[in-house]
Amino acid sequence: MVERENKRQTQQEMNELQRDMKYQVEEEKADTESKIAMKKGAIQSSDASIQLYKDEQKSLQEKLQKLNEKQQDLP
């Protein structure tokens, strides 16, 4: 009888531990997914900034080219 009770109690403890482990894994997964989403957002923001700088650089290069052409046209 005592052995059966010990076995039942041990099984309950194992079940509780498994539930706790599943919960911890789910929490860690959610945290990791959140971090991934934040990193993706940061990358997209960086990509937008890079594109802005590239556009500005292109505009300035075109301006410089026009100024060089204007300079050549001057006597």
N, C-alpha and C positions, 0 to 999 in steps of 0.2 A: 504494500500500500504506500509506504513512504517512498519507495523507489519510483512508483508510478507518479506520485506527486512531484518528485524531483524532476522527472522526465518532462512532465507537463510544464513545470515552472521554467525549466531550461529551454523548452521549445518556445514558450512565450517570450523569453528574453531574446532568443535568436530572432524571432519575428519582429520584435521591437527594434533590434539592432539593424535588421534589414530595412525596415521602414525609415529609420534614421539615415542610413546610408543612401537610400534612394532619394530622400529629401535633400541631403547634402549635395548629391550629384546634380539634382535638378537646380538647386540654388546656384551651384558653380557654373552649370551650363548657361543659366539665365544671365549671370554676371559676365561670362565670357562673350555671349552673344551681344550684350550691351556694349562691351568694350570694342568688339568688332565693328558694330554700327557707328560708334564714335570715331574710330579710326577711318572708316570709309568716308564719313562726313568731313574729317580733317583733310583727307586726300583730295576729295572733290573741291574743297575750299582752296587748297593749295593749287590744284589744277587750274581753277578759275583765276587765281592770282597770277600764275605763270602765263596764262593766255593773255591776260591784261597787259603784263609787262612785254610780252612778245608783240602785241598790237602796238603798244607805245613805241617800242624799238623800231618797228617797221615804219611807223609814221615819221619818226625822227630821221630814219635813214632816207626816206623819200624826200623829206624837207632838205636834208643835206645834199642830196643829189640835185634837187632843183636849185639850191644855192650855188653849187659847183657849176651848173649849166649857166646860171645867171652871171657868175664870175667870169666864165669864158667868153660870154657875149660882150662884156665890158671892154672898152679899148685900153 
